[in-house]
Amino acid sequence: MSGTGKRSTSSRSRVKPSKHANDDEDDDVSLRRRSRPNLRRRNDSSIRIFNVDLKIVLGLSVVAFFVILFFIYNLINHVPQAQIPRVVTPFPAPKLMDLPQFQGEHKESLYWGTYRPHAYLGIRARTPRSLIAGLMWLGIQDGRYSMRHFCQDSDGLAQYGWTDHDGRTYGHQVIVDQEMKLATSFLKSKGEDSGYGGDWAVRLDVQNHKSNGNDELSRSAHLFFYLADEEGNALTVGEDTLGTYENSLLASGSRMDVGSWQLHLKSEDDLEVHYSGFKTPHIHNLSDLVQENLGLQVRKFNRLQLPDSSEDYPSILVFQISAKIPFKVDITFVSGTGLESSRVEKRVSSLTGTSLTSQLKEKQREFDSKFEKTFNLADKVDPESIIAGKAAIGNLLGGIGYFFGQSKIALPKDVNLASQDNSILYWPAELYTAVPSRPFFPRGFLWDEGFHQLLIWRWDTRISLDILGHWLDLMNIDGWIPREQILGAEALSKVPKEFVAQLPSNGNPPTLFLVLRELLHGLKKNQFTAPESNEISSFLKQAFVRLEAWFQWFNTTQSGKEIGAYYWHGRDHTTTRQLNPQTLSSGFDDYPRASHPSEDERHVDLRCWMLLAADCLHSISKLFEEDNKFGKEYDTTVKMLSDFEILNQMHYDDAYGAYFDFGNHTEKVRLRWKEMMVGHNYPTRELLREVLETPKLRLVPHIGYVSLFPFMGRIIPADSWILEKQLDLISNRSILWTDFGLRSLAKTSSIYMKHNTEHDAPYWRGPIWMNMNYMILSSLYHYSTEDGPYREKARTIYDDLRGNLIRNVVRNYHKTGFFWEQFDQRNGKGKGARVFTGWTSLVLLIMAEAYP
């Protein structure tokens, strides 16, 4: 992973955003008085007043009185308005999510879902203030009970994640917590009697996991299922029926969106049910409230159960379900129950018991069938790989979330705001997006999302377009999109406060163009159904103006000194602690760039991203036959950025046979402990950067992922000797090749596997990352099908690399139960964040050999 929020707290750099062009506009309201004309004439006498109509005088007096009152009121109440920065002004164009294709049946079909990926099981609707549901349970840690609610590594679960999920109506997850195995299934149903969005059901199946059941703690389980209304509507408990099964009603309520609703519980096992009700807006602190409630009951009555009581008009209800293992519980939510024809009992029956079992089995068969039809793996990989592949797409789809809130944007210190923290809130916005990792990064990341969509569009094009539309609607008037989306209280609770603000001067790789390129290719090849083609075309036509603005933002804010040169802004040129100042905005965080950041830099990866973006825009303009100057400009830009000779002049090093960045650089830089005096002459040691020679403008000699961007972009002609040089770099064990995938940085680099600061371990300085390996593999596949002298060599390397990547990811998945953020280049073991089913899920496309 990369970007803000994905590294240690010491790894972030901050830059001062530049002022906008309209900063000199004065929005303050100034009151100006006109000078009164002299009404007296030289020869007038006082007697003439009697000749004036008294009614007119009286009328004028009344008008004058109110005019004076108006001026006095405004003088007293006038408060100068601070200038609102452009950065929080939405892009002035129709929103993509207002397109007809995202309304009606499509919108309703996606209303409910497992859209709280940070929770082990969390359900909500796609609306800003939703009725939300979730699951907690008491696990065992160090011989004591510990509450599980939100996904976190410290819980020490042996396994969790969706084995199946279709992104719409069905999902199945397996959780292994010590001696307990908990399977959660989700099913959504829409009938003619349902309210908006339909009904849904959850099955909780609790079993012993490799246990003899002798331990009292492991013989029983305590689950806590809750409902919370973010609008604060009061929820009603069906308390007369708790502890019995004559009537299954747990709770009921009413909302504007779904009408009256009911929550029911059914089970064939002997359960004990208790509840608590709370009235609080802080839903993300719910587990603390429940633990405090349980602790009070234990201290007072020596019993581990909720008190069967509630605060007045509770907006949250928590139901404790306790039983001896094994047991099974079905919980059903039915909407629109206020209608006479609602047939509640029949609908509850259809979503519980044997009927639910049958439907879940049918949904699993549909998932398996669609999986094989989409990815065609039966003749390509072994059964273990297919299991891992299903988990990859299941976890990615099951990790899609819905968020609503306001991003926090950092501002220059001289902006006149009432707040003193030099930040301002973005407009309130919603985001429907996949997430990289449920425990570590359960929110939207811009550069990750393009890779996620390479999988999702193949599974469900409409969901993919919906996600792309939400992201592009976050664009401001300048064409900038905040790269990390921390929206709402639950998302904010996972991020340290000092790292929430986004810098409007910094970009992120425009990876959404990766999926747009594939959609455009599919249109040209007639790969979609007629309805799909129409929807994609409508989307692209309305998105074009936003995509243009995005491209122009990069073209103007990230450009270098020379034509065709670009560099990632935001590097810290004043740091004395980093071995090599980070480039967080590039996505490659600590990948080595020029040792001394400057405006002279040229970054080869950004140049290739710009080529991708310009090529997509040119293709879209051709698709709609828009014969305008912009289409011609994109054609010119594409020709210039794909010019092989210019690329080589700016970035190619003959001695290394590799493409490099350019900048003010020296290799003679190191971190060294230095003794410092602080406070009252108290000595301490700090690890500081030491520069041993004056840097100079030159190519930056570090071979790695960035060096291969011209290869990934397929700019190199198939018959060029430079292509062979790239194939040699890829396949050389002393440089990038390992038996588990390609290293992010060559072993020959002076910064290979070196810490960037005392606390920042190497991140993109050696470990294997799946997103870049996928892109390199894609280009190997491309060159293996192109006529040229290196076709067979490319094919051999492709086959070997593909096999290595699949074997290693599948082995790690079956051994640990998880997908990992990165992999150790020495032994292939998973590293970094686990339950990382963001771009590591690309292993499924590698299995399927599905490339652009």
FENSUL-V437191 format. One record per backbone hydrogen bond with DSSP energy under -0.5 kcal/mol. NH is the residue of the N-H (numbers start at 1). CO is the residue of the C=O. Records with the same first field share a line. If there is no record, write none. Layout:
BEGIN
NH->CO, CO
END
This chain:
BEGIN
6->3
11->8
12->9
17->15
23->20
25->22
27->25
30->28
32->30
39->37
44->41
48->45
49->46
50->47
51->48
52->49
57->53
58->54
59->55
60->56
61->57
62->58
63->59
64->60
65->61
66->62
67->63
68->64
69->65
70->66
71->67
72->68
73->69
74->70
75->71
76->72
77->73
78->74
85->83
88->85
89->86
90->88
91->475
93->91
98->95
99->96
102->99
103->100
106->103
107->103
108->104
109->105
110->106
111->108
113->124
115->113
116->122
119->116
120->149
123->133
124->113
126->111
127->125
130->128
132->130, 228
133->123
134->226
135->121
136->224
137->148
138->222
139->137, 146
141->139, 144
144->141
146->139
148->137
149->150
151->118
155->152
156->153
158->176
159->176
163->172
164->172
166->170
167->170
171->186
172->164
173->184
174->161
175->182
176->159
177->175, 180
178->176
180->177
181->207
182->175, 180
183->181, 205
184->173, 182
185->203
186->171
187->201
188->169
189->199
194->191
198->195
199->189
200->333
201->187
202->331
203->185
204->329
205->183, 203
206->204, 327
207->181
209->179
210->208
219->215, 216
220->216
221->323
223->221, 321
224->136
225->319
226->134
227->317
228->132
229->315
230->130, 228
232->229
235->314
236->252
238->250
239->237
241->238
242->239
244->241
250->263
251->263
252->236
253->261
255->259
259->255
261->253
262->334
263->251
264->332
265->248
266->330
269->328
271->269
272->322
274->320
276->318
277->309
278->316
280->278
283->281
285->282
286->283
288->285
289->285
290->286
291->287
292->288
293->289
294->290
295->291
296->292
297->293
298->294
299->295
300->296
301->297
302->297, 298
303->297
305->303
308->275
309->275
311->277
314->311
315->278
316->278
317->227
318->276
319->225
320->274, 318
321->223, 319
322->272, 320
323->221
325->219
326->206
327->206
329->204
330->266
331->202
332->264
333->200
334->262, 332
336->258, 260
337->260
339->336
342->339
347->343
348->344
349->345
350->346
351->347, 348
352->349
355->352
356->352
357->353
358->354
359->355
360->356
361->357
362->358
363->359
364->360
365->361
366->362
367->363
368->364
369->365
370->366
371->367
372->368
373->369
374->370
375->371
376->372
380->377
381->377
385->382
386->382
387->383
388->384
389->385
390->386
391->387
392->388
393->389
394->390
395->391
396->392
397->393
398->394
399->395
400->397
401->433
402->115
403->431
405->429
409->407, 424
410->502
411->422
415->412
417->415
424->409
426->407
429->405
431->403
433->401, 431
436->441, 443
437->441
438->835
441->437
443->441
444->485
446->483
449->445
450->446
451->447, 448
452->448
453->449
454->450, 451
455->451, 452
456->452
457->453
458->455
459->455
460->456
464->460
465->461
466->462
467->463
468->464
469->465
470->466
471->467
472->468
473->469
474->471
475->472
476->480
477->86, 89
479->476
485->444
486->484
487->485
488->486
492->488
493->489
494->491
495->492
499->496
500->497
502->408
504->410, 502
506->503
511->509
513->510
514->511
515->511
516->512
517->513
518->514
519->515
520->516
521->517
522->518
523->519
524->520
525->521
526->523
527->522
533->529
534->530
535->531
536->532
537->533
538->534
539->535
540->536
541->537
542->538
543->539
544->540
546->543
547->543
548->544
549->545
550->546
551->547
552->548
553->549
554->550
555->551
556->552
557->553
558->554
560->565
561->599
565->562
567->558
569->567
573->571
579->756
583->589
586->583
587->584
588->583
591->588
596->664
597->595
601->598
602->662
603->566
604->602
607->603
608->604
609->605
610->606
611->607
612->608
613->609
614->610
615->611
616->612
617->613
618->614
619->615
620->616
621->617
622->618
623->619
624->620
625->622
626->621
627->625
628->626
632->628
633->629
634->630
635->631
636->632
637->633
638->634
639->635
640->636
641->637
642->638
643->640
644->642
647->643
648->644
649->645
650->646
651->647
652->648
653->658
654->652
657->653
658->653
659->707
660->651
662->602
663->698
664->596
665->663, 696
669->667
670->690
672->688
674->686
676->684
678->676, 682
681->679
682->678
683->681
684->676
686->674
688->672, 686
689->576
690->670
692->668, 690
693->668
696->665
698->663
700->661
701->699
702->700
705->744
708->704, 705
709->706
712->708
713->709
714->711
715->710
716->710
720->717
723->720
724->720
725->721
726->722
727->723
728->724
729->725
730->726
731->727
732->728, 729
733->731
735->732
736->729, 732
737->732
740->741
741->738
743->736
744->766, 767
746->703
747->735
749->746
752->749
753->765
754->751
756->760
757->760
761->759
768->823
769->742
773->769
774->770
775->771
776->772
777->773
778->774
779->775
780->776
781->777
782->778
783->779
784->780
785->781, 782
786->782
790->718
791->788
794->790
795->791
796->792
797->793
798->794
799->795
800->796
801->797
802->798
803->799
804->800
805->801
806->802
807->803
808->804
809->805
810->806
811->807
812->808
813->809
814->810
815->811
816->812
817->813
818->812
821->831, 833
822->831
823->768
824->829
828->824
831->822
835->819
836->819
837->835
838->436
841->838
842->839
843->840
844->841
846->842
847->843
848->844
849->845
850->845
851->849
END
